[in-house]
Amino acid sequence: MTGRPSLAAVAVSACLLAGCGGVQSALAPAGVEAAAIARLTWWLFGGAVLIWSGVMALAIFAARSRPGAAPSTADVPGRRRVTDAERRHETRHARRLIIGGGVVFPVLTLALLLLFTLRMTPPLLAADGALTVDVTGEQWWWRVRYRLPDGSEVDSANEVRLPAGRRTSFHVEAADVIHSFWIPVLGGKIDMIPGRTNVLTVEPTAPGVYRGVCAELCGASHALMAFDVVVMEADEFDAWLRAQAQPATAPAAEPAVTGQRLFRDNGCGACHRIRGTDAIGLVGPDLTHVGSRLTIGAGTLPADVPSLAAWIEEPAAFKPGVQMPSYHMLGEAELGALAAYLEALR
């Protein structure tokens, strides 16, 4: 009978631990900083278990112990009288247990854990020679800008690409309300505050596609404010970044040609920028190479023609409170052409 509850507990624990992996798990690190944080987490967990076990042992001992003063006032058959010396000894012993187990032991354990934490912090903040990426949180999307060594800049949105084995320094801020920038598998989270620039440094170790999120409640579509983090081999990343620095290529075939005209005639360039065209808007995301991204709408939909068309027609249906107006007045063919143009911007 006792084996069944134990097996059930093991099964439940296994199911819970199975959820600790994936593209958004701090316990499945793919970066130097995330690995250090995970290691620190286990040390803190171990310290907490140690303190809890000690305090519980002390509590159990106190609950089961019998005061020695009770039989001292009268003779009890079969029991000898407790002397004053024995009572003083028991009192001193109890005080030692309380002070040592309830005060000294927890304070010493916590102090050691604090020293361990402080010692591991400085290397995680080092940003010498790191790639610099500016990220601005907005309701509800991400403005991304890569700073190149020659002083030039490359704008993107709602997706971050990083080289494996190189340090990257994120300079983050917010344009409207407080957001929080967090890529669990790569490092810790950091607040994005209007008027203030905070810095977070990470060093990815494993190529792959991971998930970043906003970890601070920032409005109606806070839960729909995510982004893909694509970690690439260093050479592949360098080639990608050079391609991203180039202006958009003009479409050469239908329906993308018609889509470019519709983009211009419907005023899309007032809010969005496409380098190499007369679209110079800065209100919304940069769309110069939007077709090369994995998702649109800050992780809301895949970056394919049907999803682009549906987003353009009624963006609020996918992201409540979004500032982009709907274009439901366009016909199905026009929406398809506009989506084809954007999907071709690679």
Buried (B, 14 or more C-beta within 10 A) or exposed (E): EEEEEEEEEEEEEEEEEEEEEEBBBBBBBBBBBBBBBBEBEEBBEEBEEBBEEBBEEBEEEEEEEEEBEEBBEEEEEEEEEBEEEBBEEBEEEBEEBEEEBBEEBBEEBBEEBEEBEEEBEEEBEEBEEBBBBBBBBBBBBBBBBBBEEEEEEBBBBBBBBBBBBBBBBBBBBBEEBBBBBBBBBBBBBBBBBEEEEBEBBBBBBBBEEBBBBBBBEBBEBBEBBBBBBBBBEEEBBEEBBEEBBEEBEEBEEEBBBBBBEBBBEBEBBEBBBBBEBEBEBEEBBBBBBBBBBEBBBBBBBEBEBEBBBBBBBBBEEBBEEBBBEBBEEBEEEBBBBBBBBBBBBE
